[in-house]
Amino acid sequence: MPSAEQWLMFLGSVVIFSVLPGPGMLYVLARSLRGGRGEGIRSVFGNTVGASVHAIAAALGLSAVLAASAEAFFIVKIVGAVYLVFLGVRALLQRTDGTELTETRPGRHGAFVQGILSEVLNPKTAIYFLAILPHFVDTNSRFAALGMLVLGLVAVVLATVADIVVALAAGAIGERLARRPRLRTGQRWTSGLVLIGLGGFLAASEA
């Protein structure tokens, strides 16, 4: 396991990455603006589960296989991009009328499941763990996998905290906008275009 000095360096690095707006945080922002705090929080925990999958994969060495295979990386990247664009287009096409916010949300578990899928299908998360974790673990140790898993899950928890803050703030704004019929169309388009933009960014990204 890392020394006290390595822990401080690791936590400092992860905190910086956690507060910088990335695809996961922007996804939560879009869902929170569209569906309020409840949908935002469900999106956050969906992201958390998806990121945990990547952390486990990194510890087991599976992410290294993905990073080493240009074909596998490309396939996962495109599938993830298409999925985000699909969510964005669906948001744009969703009817805006006088119904309440709670009646226009997707199923109660929809945001959670979609958060899992969008994060699992984001190969950049796998690359993130591969780039940072080995620097703080003795890869020659027989406990290297356990060390990487612990550090990866710590990084996931810190990212979750940052995303919760975004979900609560953006969700409160989204709920206020939803009470104003004239602003609902702009609210829907903002959310949809952010998701489509994230899909385009992912499709254009390199390993």
Backbone as a printed PyTorch tensor [residue, N CA C, xyz], in Angstrom:
tensor([[[  0.8440,  -1.1960,   0.0000],
         [  0.0000,   0.0000,   0.0000],
         [  0.8870,   1.2560,   0.0000]],

        [[  0.3660,   2.3740,  -0.4530],
         [  1.1620,   3.6050,  -0.5240],
         [  1.5880,   4.0900,   0.8540]],

        [[  2.7010,   4.8070,   0.8950],
         [  3.1400,   5.4510,   2.1270],
         [  2.2560,   6.6710,   2.3840]],

        [[  2.4600,   7.2910,   3.5620],
         [  1.6630,   8.4750,   3.8990],
         [  1.8740,   9.5850,   2.8720]],

        [[  3.1320,   9.7620,   2.4370],
         [  3.4260,  10.7900,   1.4350],
         [  2.7550,  10.4670,   0.1060]],

        [[  2.7710,   9.2010,  -0.2760],
         [  2.1310,   8.8040,  -1.5320],
         [  0.6220,   8.9800,  -1.4520]],

        [[  0.0510,   8.7030,  -0.2710],
         [ -1.3830,   8.9060,  -0.0940],
         [ -1.7460,  10.3750,  -0.3130]],

        [[ -0.9620,  11.2630,   0.2470],
         [ -1.2430,  12.6940,   0.0860],
         [ -1.1500,  13.1060,  -1.3820]],

        [[ -0.1340,  12.6030,  -2.0690],
         [  0.0120,  12.9210,  -3.4910],
         [ -1.1420,  12.3390,  -4.2930]],

        [[ -1.5270,  11.1210,  -3.9580],
         [ -2.6330,  10.4700,  -4.6610],
         [ -3.9370,  11.2260,  -4.4450]],

        [[ -4.2390,  11.5320,  -3.1870],
         [ -5.4840,  12.2320,  -2.8820],
         [ -5.5220,  13.6110,  -3.5260]],

        [[ -4.3760,  14.3030,  -3.5130],
         [ -4.3260,  15.6090,  -4.1590],
         [ -4.6030,  15.5190,  -5.6450]],

        [[ -4.0030,  14.5310,  -6.3040],
         [ -4.2080,  14.3470,  -7.7400],
         [ -5.6550,  14.0060,  -8.0540]],

        [[ -6.2190,  13.0950,  -7.2620],
         [ -7.5940,  12.6460,  -7.5170],
         [ -8.5990,  13.7620,  -7.2640]],

        [[ -8.3740,  14.5460,  -6.2240],
         [ -9.2810,  15.6550,  -5.9290],
         [ -9.3030,  16.6460,  -7.0970]],

        [[ -8.1260,  16.9400,  -7.6340],
         [ -8.0530,  17.8610,  -8.7750],
         [ -8.8500,  17.3160,  -9.9520]],

        [[ -8.6400,  16.0370, -10.2750],
         [ -9.3700,  15.4310, -11.3880],
         [-10.8710,  15.3580, -11.1080]],

        [[-11.2410,  15.1740,  -9.8370],
         [-12.6540,  15.0330,  -9.4770],
         [-13.4320,  16.3240,  -9.6680]],

        [[-12.7870,  17.4660,  -9.3940],
         [-13.5070,  18.7430,  -9.4680],
         [-13.4510,  19.3650, -10.8620]],

        [[-12.5550,  18.8640, -11.7100],
         [-12.5160,  19.3740, -13.0840],
         [-13.6870,  18.8110, -13.8740]],

        [[-14.4080,  19.6350, -14.6300],
         [-15.5450,  19.1340, -15.4090],
         [-15.1000,  18.1200, -16.4650]],

        [[-15.5410,  16.8990, -16.2990],
         [-15.2520,  15.8480, -17.2640],
         [-16.5500,  15.2770, -17.8040]],

        [[-16.4880,  14.2750, -18.6680],
         [-17.7060,  13.6820, -19.2380],
         [-18.7050,  13.2220, -18.1870]],

        [[-18.2210,  12.5660, -17.1160],
         [-19.1370,  12.0840, -16.0920],
         [-19.8680,  13.2160, -15.3960]],

        [[-19.1370,  14.2670, -15.0340],
         [-19.7500,  15.4000, -14.3530],
         [-20.7170,  16.1450, -15.2730]],

        [[-20.3550,  16.2890, -16.5470],
         [-21.2390,  16.9740, -17.4910],
         [-22.5040,  16.1530, -17.7520]],

        [[-22.3620,  14.8400, -17.7150],
         [-23.5410,  13.9760, -17.8540],
         [-24.4940,  14.2130, -16.6860]],

        [[-23.9500,  14.2440, -15.4820],
         [-24.7720,  14.5080, -14.2970],
         [-25.4100,  15.8870, -14.3820]],

        [[-24.6540,  16.8630, -14.8610],
         [-25.1840,  18.2120, -15.0200],
         [-26.3890,  18.2230, -15.9530]],

        [[-26.2480,  17.5510, -17.0910],
         [-27.3350,  17.5180, -18.0720],
         [-28.5790,  16.8400, -17.5020]],

        [[-28.3920,  15.7100, -16.8240],
         [-29.5370,  14.9900, -16.2790],
         [-30.1860,  15.7610, -15.1330]],

        [[-29.3800,  16.4590, -14.3510],
         [-29.9240,  17.2160, -13.2230],
         [-30.7250,  18.4190, -13.7110]],

        [[-30.2200,  19.0990, -14.7310],
         [-30.9500,  20.2390, -15.2890],
         [-32.2840,  19.8090, -15.8760]],

        [[-32.3150,  18.6310, -16.4570],
         [-33.5320,  18.1470, -17.0900],
         [-34.5200,  17.5440, -16.0910]],

        [[-34.0080,  16.7730, -15.1340],
         [-34.9080,  16.0140, -14.2700],
         [-34.9100,  16.3880, -12.8010]],

        [[-34.1240,  17.3780, -12.4020],
         [-34.1220,  17.7830, -11.0100],
         [-33.1220,  17.0160, -10.1670]],

        [[-33.1380,  17.2960,  -8.8700],
         [-32.1370,  16.7260,  -7.9780],
         [-32.2500,  15.2090,  -7.8480]],

        [[-33.4890,  14.6960,  -7.8210],
         [-33.6640,  13.2620,  -7.6840],
         [-33.0340,  12.5010,  -8.8340]],

        [[-33.3170,  12.9440, -10.0610],
         [-32.7390,  12.2950, -11.2340],
         [-31.2240,  12.5080, -11.2660]],

        [[-30.7860,  13.6740, -10.8420],
         [-29.3540,  13.9350, -10.8130],
         [-28.6170,  12.9930,  -9.8760]],

        [[-29.1710,  12.7900,  -8.6740],
         [-28.5330,  11.9010,  -7.6980],
         [-28.5220,  10.4640,  -8.2150]],

        [[-29.6050,  10.0330,  -8.8450],
         [-29.6250,   8.6710,  -9.4030],
         [-28.5830,   8.5330, -10.5040]],

        [[-28.4010,   9.5870, -11.2800],
         [-27.3630,   9.5720, -12.3160],
         [-25.9720,   9.4660, -11.6940]],

        [[-25.7770,  10.1900, -10.5890],
         [-24.4820,  10.1500,  -9.8980],
         [-24.1550,   8.7210,  -9.4660]],

        [[-25.1040,   8.0600,  -8.8240],
         [-24.8210,   6.7220,  -8.3210],
         [-24.7340,   5.6990,  -9.4550]],

        [[-25.3970,   5.9850, -10.5720],
         [-25.1820,   5.1540, -11.7540],
         [-23.7470,   5.2940, -12.2380]],

        [[-23.2720,   6.5470, -12.2920],
         [-21.8730,   6.8060, -12.6460],
         [-20.9220,   6.1020, -11.6850]],

        [[-21.2730,   6.1150, -10.4030],
         [-20.4300,   5.4980,  -9.3870],
         [-20.2650,   4.0030,  -9.6390]],

        [[-21.3730,   3.3440,  -9.9390],
         [-21.3100,   1.9100, -10.2260],
         [-20.4760,   1.6550, -11.4820]],

        [[-20.7150,   2.4650, -12.5300],
         [-19.9560,   2.2980, -13.7690],
         [-18.4720,   2.5240, -13.5730]],

        [[-18.1150,   3.5600, -12.8030],
         [-16.7040,   3.8400, -12.5420],
         [-16.0810,   2.7390, -11.6890]],

        [[-16.8670,   2.1670, -10.7770],
         [-16.3630,   1.0670,  -9.9500],
         [-16.0300,  -0.1440, -10.8070]],

        [[-16.8260,  -0.3630, -11.8460],
         [-16.5380,  -1.4550, -12.7770],
         [-15.1710,  -1.2430, -13.4240]],

        [[-14.8950,  -0.0050, -13.8200],
         [-13.5880,   0.3100, -14.4170],
         [-12.4560,   0.1430, -13.4060]],

        [[-12.7130,   0.5270, -12.1390],
         [-11.6880,   0.3790, -11.1070],
         [-11.3500,  -1.0930, -10.8900]],

        [[-12.3790,  -1.9350, -10.8540],
         [-12.1660,  -3.3720, -10.6880],
         [-11.4320,  -3.9420, -11.8960]],

        [[-11.8400,  -3.4920, -13.0880],
         [-11.1870,  -3.9670, -14.3150],
         [ -9.7200,  -3.5710, -14.3460]],

        [[ -9.4090,  -2.3680, -13.8730],
         [ -8.0120,  -1.9140, -13.8430],
         [ -7.1960,  -2.7650, -12.8890]],

        [[ -7.7800,  -3.0910, -11.7190],
         [ -7.0720,  -3.9000, -10.7310],
         [ -6.8170,  -5.3130, -11.2450]],

        [[ -7.7310,  -5.8280, -12.0540],
         [ -7.5980,  -7.1870, -12.5780],
         [ -6.7810,  -7.2420, -13.8670]],

        [[ -6.4080,  -6.0780, -14.3860],
         [ -5.6140,  -6.0350, -15.6060],
         [ -6.4320,  -6.0440, -16.8810]],

        [[ -7.7570,  -6.0020, -16.7550],
         [ -8.6110,  -6.0460, -17.9490],
         [ -8.5700,  -4.7270, -18.7140]],

        [[ -8.4310,  -3.6110, -17.9950],
         [ -8.3870,  -2.3120, -18.6590],
         [ -7.1390,  -2.1820, -19.5280]],

        [[ -6.0610,  -2.8250, -19.1050],
         [ -4.8330,  -2.7790, -19.8980],
         [ -5.0450,  -3.4500, -21.2510]],

        [[ -5.8490,  -4.5000, -21.2680],
         [ -6.1680,  -5.1860, -22.5230],
         [ -6.9430,  -4.2500, -23.4450]],

        [[ -7.9060,  -3.5250, -22.8630],
         [ -8.6970,  -2.5730, -23.6500],
         [ -7.8070,  -1.4700, -24.2110]],

        [[ -6.9230,  -0.9410, -23.3730],
         [ -6.0490,   0.1430, -23.8130],
         [ -5.0690,  -0.3100, -24.8820]],

        [[ -4.6580,  -1.5960, -24.8110],
         [ -3.6760,  -2.1110, -25.7710],
         [ -4.2870,  -2.4790, -27.1080]],

        [[ -5.5960,  -2.6440, -27.1290],
         [ -6.2680,  -3.0370, -28.3690],
         [ -6.9780,  -1.8350, -28.9840]],

        [[ -6.4590,  -1.3480, -30.0840],
         [ -7.0770,  -0.1980, -30.7500],
         [ -8.4960,  -0.5250, -31.1970]],

        [[ -8.7010,  -1.7580, -31.6480],
         [-10.0220,  -2.1660, -32.1330],
         [-11.0360,  -2.1880, -30.9910]],

        [[-10.6370,  -2.7810, -29.8450],
         [-11.5550,  -2.8510, -28.7080],
         [-11.8730,  -1.4600, -28.1830]],

        [[-10.8460,  -0.6210, -28.0790],
         [-11.0490,   0.7490, -27.6060],
         [-12.0100,   1.4850, -28.5300]],

        [[-11.8150,   1.3210, -29.8360],
         [-12.6540,   2.0130, -30.8100],
         [-14.1150,   1.5540, -30.7050]],

        [[-14.3230,   0.2510, -30.5560],
         [-15.6880,  -0.2760, -30.4900],
         [-16.4130,   0.2470, -29.2570]],

        [[-15.7450,   0.1540, -28.0980],
         [-16.3730,   0.6310, -26.8610],
         [-16.6380,   2.1250, -26.9470]],

        [[-15.6850,   2.8600, -27.5010],
         [-15.8230,   4.3130, -27.6320],
         [-17.0330,   4.6750, -28.5010]],

        [[-17.1690,   4.0160, -29.6330],
         [-18.2730,   4.3330, -30.5470],
         [-19.6150,   3.9420, -29.9500]],

        [[-19.6760,   2.7700, -29.3110],
         [-20.9290,   2.3510, -28.6820],
         [-21.3280,   3.3520, -27.5960]],

        [[-20.3590,   3.7750, -26.7860],
         [-20.6420,   4.7650, -25.7500],
         [-21.0880,   6.0970, -26.3290]],

        [[-20.4450,   6.5240, -27.4060],
         [-20.8070,   7.7980, -28.0470],
         [-22.2180,   7.7420, -28.6220]],

        [[-22.5270,   6.6480, -29.2830],
         [-23.8660,   6.4830, -29.8650],
         [-24.9310,   6.4950, -28.7650]],

        [[-24.6200,   5.8570, -27.6420],
         [-25.5840,   5.8050, -26.5430],
         [-25.8480,   7.2050, -25.9820]],

        [[-24.8010,   8.0010, -25.8120],
         [-24.9910,   9.3650, -25.3100],
         [-25.7760,  10.2210, -26.2980]],

        [[-25.4620,  10.0780, -27.5800],
         [-26.2090,  10.8250, -28.6070],
         [-27.6690,  10.4040, -28.5990]],

        [[-27.9100,   9.1090, -28.4420],
         [-29.2950,   8.6110, -28.3700],
         [-30.0480,   9.2650, -27.2130]],

        [[-29.4180,   9.3230, -26.0360],
         [-30.0600,   9.9530, -24.8860],
         [-30.3280,  11.4340, -25.1510]],

        [[-29.3690,  12.0920, -25.8160],
         [-29.5380,  13.5060, -26.1210],
         [-30.6750,  13.7600, -27.1000]],

        [[-30.7280,  12.9600, -28.1620],
         [-31.7950,  13.1120, -29.1620],
         [-33.1470,  12.8240, -28.5340]],

        [[-33.2010,  11.8120, -27.6780],
         [-34.4690,  11.4950, -27.0170],
         [-34.9370,  12.6500, -26.1350]],

        [[-33.9890,  13.3180, -25.4800],
         [-34.3520,  14.4750, -24.6640],
         [-34.8910,  15.6110, -25.5350]],

        [[-34.2770,  15.8060, -26.7020],
         [-34.7390,  16.8680, -27.6060],
         [-36.1330,  16.5940, -28.1470]],

        [[-36.4260,  15.3200, -28.3720],
         [-37.7110,  14.9530, -28.9680],
         [-38.8200,  14.7820, -27.9470]],

        [[-38.4470,  14.7760, -26.6570],
         [-39.4480,  14.5940, -25.6110],
         [-40.3920,  15.7830, -25.5910]],

        [[-41.6750,  15.4840, -25.4730],
         [-42.6740,  16.5470, -25.5170],
         [-42.5460,  17.4700, -24.3130]],

        [[-42.6560,  18.7520, -24.5800],
         [-42.6930,  19.7480, -23.5100],
         [-44.1130,  20.3020, -23.4440]],

        [[-44.7610,  20.0630, -22.3130],
         [-46.1290,  20.5760, -22.1520],
         [-46.3050,  21.0990, -20.7430]],

        [[-47.5010,  21.1300, -20.2890],
         [-47.7570,  21.7020, -18.9720],
         [-47.7130,  20.7070, -17.8500]],

        [[-47.2600,  19.4760, -18.0730],
         [-47.2240,  18.4840, -17.0070],
         [-46.1410,  18.8180, -15.9970]],

        [[-46.2680,  18.2060, -14.8410],
         [-45.2930,  18.4600, -13.7890],
         [-43.9740,  17.7620, -14.0990]],

        [[-42.9270,  18.2200, -13.4350],
         [-41.5970,  17.6640, -13.6470],
         [-41.5750,  16.1700, -13.3870]],

        [[-42.2610,  15.7170, -12.3140],
         [-42.2280,  14.3110, -11.9540],
         [-42.9170,  13.4510, -13.0030]],

        [[-43.7570,  13.9990, -13.8450],
         [-44.4570,  13.2390, -14.8680],
         [-43.6670,  13.1580, -16.1630]],

        [[-42.6400,  13.9760, -16.3200],
         [-41.8760,  13.9620, -17.5640],
         [-40.5330,  13.2670, -17.4050]],

        [[-40.2350,  12.7950, -16.1900],
         [-38.9960,  12.0780, -15.9890],
         [-39.0880,  10.6910, -16.5830]],

        [[-37.9090,  10.0450, -16.8710],
         [-37.9170,   8.6630, -17.2520],
         [-38.2490,   7.8160, -16.0460]],

        [[-38.3220,   6.4820, -16.2060],
         [-38.6240,   5.5900, -15.1110],
         [-37.7280,   5.8650, -13.9170]],

        [[-38.1980,   5.4830, -12.7390],
         [-37.4890,   5.8290, -11.5110],
         [-36.0570,   5.3290, -11.5190]],

        [[-35.8360,   4.1770, -12.1330],
         [-34.4900,   3.6260, -12.1700],
         [-33.7730,   3.9430, -13.4790]],

        [[-34.4480,   4.6690, -14.3920],
         [-33.8620,   4.9440, -15.6970],
         [-32.5630,   5.7180, -15.6140]],

        [[-32.5380,   6.7830, -14.8210],
         [-31.3360,   7.6090, -14.7200],
         [-30.1830,   6.8210, -14.1110]],

        [[-30.4860,   5.9400, -13.1570],
         [-29.4500,   5.1260, -12.5160],
         [-28.8400,   4.1490, -13.5260]],

        [[-29.6850,   3.4330, -14.2290],
         [-29.2000,   2.4540, -15.2140],
         [-28.4550,   3.1400, -16.3420]],

        [[-28.9790,   4.2640, -16.8190],
         [-28.3190,   4.9890, -17.9000],
         [-26.9720,   5.5510, -17.4470]],

        [[-26.8750,   5.9330, -16.1760],
         [-25.6030,   6.3920, -15.6470],
         [-24.5650,   5.2780, -15.6510]],

        [[-24.9990,   4.0790, -15.2760],
         [-24.0880,   2.9230, -15.3030],
         [-23.5870,   2.6780, -16.7140]],

        [[-24.5270,   2.6210, -17.6690],
         [-24.1540,   2.3030, -19.0500],
         [-23.2460,   3.3680, -19.6570]],

        [[-23.5760,   4.6390, -19.4270],
         [-22.7770,   5.7090, -20.0250],
         [-21.3470,   5.7030, -19.4810]],

        [[-21.1820,   5.3220, -18.2140],
         [-19.8430,   5.2980, -17.6210],
         [-19.0730,   4.0400, -18.0230]],

        [[-19.7520,   2.9030, -18.0190],
         [-19.0930,   1.6550, -18.4220],
         [-18.6280,   1.7370, -19.8730]],

        [[-19.4250,   2.4020, -20.7180],
         [-19.0990,   2.5110, -22.1370],
         [-18.1780,   3.6860, -22.4520]],

        [[-17.6000,   4.2800, -21.4230],
         [-16.6410,   5.3670, -21.6140],
         [-15.2220,   4.8320, -21.3860]],

        [[-14.4900,   4.4710, -22.4330],
         [-13.1470,   3.9050, -22.2530],
         [-12.1530,   4.9000, -21.6700]],

        [[-12.4750,   6.1950, -21.7160],
         [-11.5720,   7.1910, -21.1380],
         [-11.4570,   7.0080, -19.6190]],

        [[-12.5040,   6.4780, -18.9840],
         [-12.4250,   6.2070, -17.5520],
         [-11.4230,   5.1040, -17.2800]],

        [[-11.4300,   4.0880, -18.1360],
         [-10.4530,   3.0060, -17.9960],
         [ -9.0320,   3.5370, -18.1470]],

        [[ -8.8180,   4.4140, -19.1180],
         [ -7.5000,   4.9990, -19.3420],
         [ -7.0790,   5.8480, -18.1450]],

        [[ -8.0350,   6.5500, -17.5460],
         [ -7.7460,   7.3770, -16.3660],
         [ -7.1710,   6.5330, -15.2340]],

        [[ -7.8230,   5.4130, -14.9340],
         [ -7.3350,   4.5510, -13.8630],
         [ -5.9750,   3.9550, -14.2040]],

        [[ -5.7860,   3.5790, -15.4470],
         [ -4.4990,   3.0120, -15.8510],
         [ -3.3770,   4.0460, -15.7700]],

        [[ -3.7230,   5.2940, -15.9880],
         [ -2.7110,   6.3530, -15.9900],
         [ -2.2800,   6.7500, -14.5870]],

        [[ -3.1830,   6.6650, -13.6250],
         [ -2.8700,   7.1970, -12.3000],
         [ -2.5420,   6.1320, -11.2590]],

        [[ -3.2320,   5.0010, -11.2690],
         [ -3.0770,   4.0280, -10.1900],
         [ -1.6910,   3.3940, -10.0960]],

        [[ -1.0790,   2.9720, -11.2080],
         [  0.2300,   2.2960, -11.0940],
         [  1.3290,   3.1510, -10.4680]],

        [[  1.1680,   4.4720, -10.4840],
         [  2.1840,   5.3470,  -9.8990],
         [  2.2250,   5.2640,  -8.3760]],

        [[  1.1720,   4.7300,  -7.7770],
         [  1.0790,   4.7080,  -6.3130],
         [  1.0080,   3.2930,  -5.7460]],

        [[  1.2810,   2.3070,  -6.5950],
         [  1.2460,   0.9110,  -6.1690],
         [  2.5030,   0.2030,  -6.6570]],

        [[  3.0670,  -0.6390,  -5.8180],
         [  4.2030,  -1.4640,  -6.2300],
         [  3.6660,  -2.6070,  -7.0820]],

        [[  3.7950,  -2.4690,  -8.3890],
         [  3.2110,  -3.4480,  -9.3060],
         [  3.8760,  -4.8180,  -9.2130]],

        [[  5.0230,  -4.8940,  -8.5390],
         [  5.7030,  -6.1840,  -8.3710],
         [  5.2360,  -6.9280,  -7.1230]],

        [[  4.4570,  -6.2690,  -6.2990],
         [  3.9520,  -6.8910,  -5.0800],
         [  2.8110,  -7.8480,  -5.3930]],

        [[  2.6830,  -8.8890,  -4.5850],
         [  1.5760,  -9.8290,  -4.8000],
         [  0.2370,  -9.2130,  -4.4020]],

        [[  0.2990,  -8.0880,  -3.6930],
         [ -0.9230,  -7.3790,  -3.3050],
         [ -1.1890,  -6.1710,  -4.2070]],

        [[ -0.5390,  -6.1320,  -5.3680],
         [ -0.6910,  -4.9850,  -6.2710],
         [ -2.1420,  -4.8060,  -6.7120]],

        [[ -2.7990,  -5.9120,  -7.0420],
         [ -4.1930,  -5.8270,  -7.4990],
         [ -5.0850,  -5.2560,  -6.4030]],

        [[ -4.8770,  -5.6990,  -5.1680],
         [ -5.6750,  -5.1900,  -4.0500],
         [ -5.4010,  -3.7070,  -3.8300]],

        [[ -4.1280,  -3.3230,  -3.9200],
         [ -3.7880,  -1.9150,  -3.7570],
         [ -4.4290,  -1.0370,  -4.8100]],

        [[ -4.3990,  -1.4890,  -6.0590],
         [ -5.0210,  -0.7240,  -7.1390],
         [ -6.5280,  -0.6340,  -6.9530]],

        [[ -7.1190,  -1.7160,  -6.4750],
         [ -8.5670,  -1.7070,  -6.2520],
         [ -8.9470,  -0.7030,  -5.1750]],

        [[ -8.2070,  -0.7030,  -4.0680],
         [ -8.5030,   0.2360,  -2.9780],
         [ -8.3580,   1.6760,  -3.4490]],

        [[ -7.2660,   1.9720,  -4.1280],
         [ -7.0480,   3.3350,  -4.6200],
         [ -8.1100,   3.7130,  -5.6510]],

        [[ -8.4600,   2.7710,  -6.5070],
         [ -9.4770,   3.0540,  -7.5140],
         [-10.8150,   3.3800,  -6.8880]],

        [[-11.1920,   2.6380,  -5.8570],
         [-12.4760,   2.8910,  -5.2030],
         [-12.4510,   4.2010,  -4.4180]],

        [[-11.2980,   4.5520,  -3.8620],
         [-11.1760,   5.8570,  -3.2000],
         [-11.3900,   6.9780,  -4.2150]],

        [[-10.8020,   6.8180,  -5.3990],
         [-10.9830,   7.8170,  -6.4570],
         [-12.4450,   7.9130,  -6.8680]],

        [[-13.1250,   6.7750,  -6.9260],
         [-14.5530,   6.7610,  -7.2850],
         [-15.3740,   7.5090,  -6.2400]],

        [[-15.0780,   7.2870,  -4.9730],
         [-15.8150,   7.9540,  -3.8960],
         [-15.6340,   9.4730,  -3.9690]],

        [[-14.4180,   9.9280,  -4.1990],
         [-14.1720,  11.3670,  -4.2890],
         [-14.8880,  11.9810,  -5.4870]],

        [[-14.8860,  11.2610,  -6.6130],
         [-15.6110,  11.7520,  -7.7910],
         [-17.1100,  11.7930,  -7.5200]],

        [[-17.6050,  10.8240,  -6.7630],
         [-19.0270,  10.7880,  -6.4220],
         [-19.4190,  12.0040,  -5.5860]],

        [[-18.5820,  12.3560,  -4.6330],
         [-18.8610,  13.5310,  -3.7950],
         [-18.9560,  14.7940,  -4.6530]],

        [[-18.0110,  14.9540,  -5.5750],
         [-18.0300,  16.1300,  -6.4560],
         [-19.2780,  16.1320,  -7.3300]],

        [[-19.6520,  14.9600,  -7.8410],
         [-20.8370,  14.8730,  -8.7000],
         [-22.1220,  15.1500,  -7.9280]],

        [[-22.1670,  14.7430,  -6.6650],
         [-23.3520,  15.0160,  -5.8490],
         [-23.5550,  16.5180,  -5.6850]],

        [[-22.4720,  17.2390,  -5.4750],
         [-22.5640,  18.6980,  -5.3520],
         [-23.1520,  19.2910,  -6.6280]],

        [[-22.6760,  18.8160,  -7.7750],
         [-23.1910,  19.2970,  -9.0610],
         [-24.6640,  18.9390,  -9.2170]],

        [[-25.0330,  17.7130,  -8.8560],
         [-26.4170,  17.2730,  -9.0030],
         [-27.3620,  18.1000,  -8.1460]],

        [[-26.9540,  18.4040,  -6.9290],
         [-27.8190,  19.1880,  -6.0450],
         [-27.9790,  20.6190,  -6.5420]],

        [[-26.8600,  21.2160,  -6.9800],
         [-26.9200,  22.6030,  -7.4540],
         [-27.6890,  22.7120,  -8.7660]],

        [[-27.3130,  21.8730,  -9.7430],
         [-27.9810,  21.9240, -11.0480],
         [-29.4160,  21.4370, -10.9480]],

        [[-29.6580,  20.4510, -10.0780],
         [-31.0170,  19.9440,  -9.9140],
         [-31.9540,  20.9940,  -9.3650]],

        [[-31.4680,  21.8010,  -8.4260],
         [-32.3000,  22.8710,  -7.8730],
         [-32.6590,  23.8790,  -8.9600]],

        [[-31.6890,  24.1900,  -9.8190],
         [-31.9530,  25.1010, -10.9420],
         [-32.9610,  24.4760, -11.8930]],

        [[-32.7740,  23.1790, -12.1870],
         [-33.6830,  22.4920, -13.0940],
         [-35.1080,  22.4650, -12.5810]],

        [[-35.2740,  22.2610, -11.2920],
         [-36.6210,  22.2260, -10.7230],
         [-37.2950,  23.5940, -10.7830]],

        [[-36.5060,  24.6410, -10.6130],
         [-37.0700,  25.9930, -10.7290],
         [-37.4780,  26.2860, -12.1630]],

        [[-36.6370,  25.9040, -13.1080],
         [-36.9530,  26.1450, -14.5160],
         [-38.1870,  25.3590, -14.9380]],

        [[-38.3440,  24.1600, -14.3830],
         [-39.4710,  23.3120, -14.7710],
         [-40.8060,  23.9180, -14.3710]],

        [[-40.7970,  24.8120, -13.4100],
         [-42.0480,  25.4550, -12.9720],
         [-42.4240,  26.6320, -13.8610]],

        [[-41.5440,  26.9440, -14.8200],
         [-41.8100,  28.0600, -15.7330],
         [-41.9600,  27.5120, -17.1490]],

        [[-43.1850,  27.3700, -17.6230],
         [-43.4400,  26.7500, -18.9230],
         [-42.6240,  27.3510, -20.0660]],

        [[-42.3890,  28.6460, -20.0480],
         [-41.6650,  29.2760, -21.1550],
         [-40.2010,  28.8510, -21.2060]],

        [[-39.6780,  28.3940, -20.0720],
         [-38.2590,  28.0230, -20.0170],
         [-38.0260,  26.5290, -20.2020]],

        [[-39.1020,  25.7490, -20.2420],
         [-38.9320,  24.3030, -20.3170],
         [-38.2720,  23.8550, -21.6130]],

        [[-38.6100,  24.5050, -22.7080],
         [-38.0040,  24.1160, -23.9820],
         [-36.5030,  24.3400, -23.9550]],

        [[-36.0720,  25.4960, -23.4460],
         [-34.6410,  25.7640, -23.3390],
         [-33.9540,  24.7820, -22.4100]],

        [[-34.6380,  24.4160, -21.3260],
         [-34.1070,  23.4450, -20.3770],
         [-33.8880,  22.0930, -21.0630]],

        [[-34.8760,  21.6650, -21.8330],
         [-34.7960,  20.3840, -22.5390],
         [-33.6980,  20.4030, -23.5900]],

        [[-33.5950,  21.5020, -24.3420],
         [-32.5730,  21.5960, -25.3820],
         [-31.1670,  21.6650, -24.7930]],

        [[-31.0180,  22.3590, -23.6770],
         [-29.7010,  22.4170, -23.0390],
         [-29.2400,  21.0330, -22.6290]],

        [[-30.1290,  20.2920, -21.9800],
         [-29.7890,  18.9400, -21.5430],
         [-29.4730,  18.0390, -22.7280]],

        [[-30.3230,  18.0770, -23.7590],
         [-30.1210,  17.2290, -24.9300],
         [-28.8340,  17.5440, -25.6670]],

        [[-28.5490,  18.8190, -25.8500],
         [-27.3450,  19.2090, -26.5870],
         [-26.0710,  18.8800, -25.8120]],

        [[-26.1250,  18.9740, -24.4820],
         [-24.9580,  18.5890, -23.6790],
         [-24.6660,  17.1080, -23.8670]],

        [[-25.7060,  16.2750, -23.8510],
         [-25.5130,  14.8350, -24.0280],
         [-24.9930,  14.5210, -25.4320]],

        [[-25.5470,  15.1870, -26.4330],
         [-25.0720,  14.9720, -27.8020],
         [-23.6240,  15.4340, -27.9340]],

        [[-23.3010,  16.5690, -27.3240],
         [-21.9220,  17.0550, -27.3570],
         [-20.9620,  16.0940, -26.6830]],

        [[-21.3930,  15.4870, -25.5780],
         [-20.5520,  14.5020, -24.9010],
         [-20.3170,  13.2850, -25.7920]],

        [[-21.3760,  12.8760, -26.5120],
         [-21.2250,  11.7650, -27.4390],
         [-20.2340,  12.0860, -28.5390]],

        [[-20.3230,  13.2990, -29.0720],
         [-19.3890,  13.7120, -30.1150],
         [-17.9660,  13.7990, -29.6050]],

        [[-17.8150,  14.3070, -28.3700],
         [-16.4750,  14.4030, -27.7690],
         [-15.8580,  13.0220, -27.5790]],

        [[-16.6840,  12.0960, -27.1090],
         [-16.1840,  10.7340, -26.8890],
         [-15.7960,  10.0810, -28.2080]],

        [[-16.6180,  10.2680, -29.2310],
         [-16.3290,   9.6670, -30.5390],
         [-15.0320,  10.2060, -31.1310]],

        [[-14.7430,  11.4800, -30.8770],
         [-13.5610,  12.1180, -31.4490],
         [-12.2980,  11.9060, -30.6150]],

        [[-12.4520,  11.3710, -29.4120],
         [-11.3160,  11.2390, -28.4980],
         [-10.4010,  10.1040, -28.9330]],

        [[ -9.1570,  10.2210, -28.5210],
         [ -8.1450,   9.2010, -28.8070],
         [ -7.7820,   8.4840, -27.5290]],

        [[ -7.1950,   7.3120, -27.6710],
         [ -6.7960,   6.5300, -26.5030],
         [ -5.6800,   7.2460, -25.7510]]])
